[in-house]
Amino acid sequence: MNWDVEDYRNRGEPPAWMEWTPISSIAYLVQWFMYIWLVPFALGLALTPMGILFTTVLLDWFQYRRAISNGHY
């Protein structure tokens, strides 16, 4: 085994979605701003407060699933 390169420790269970925090908060905020404000503005749309809430929840869930599948946790 090459102890300097590979980590063989048990990672444990990933956090639940409601307990999850992103690793890079700057990237999270940039993506949130882009998907909530820039993309609808570029398409000529305006989101309602309820639309912003639903889009934020959906975006957060997709980012959580991507972080778990990439092995960040």
Number of C-alpha atoms within 10 A of each C-alpha: 6 7 7 6 7 8 9 9 6 6 9 7 7 13 12 9 13 9 7 15 13 14 11 8 10 10 11 16 12 11 15 16 13 13 16 19 15 14 13 13 13 9 8 8 11 14 13 9 9 9 12 15 13 12 16 16 12 12 17 19 15 12 16 20 13 12 16 15 10 9 10 11 13
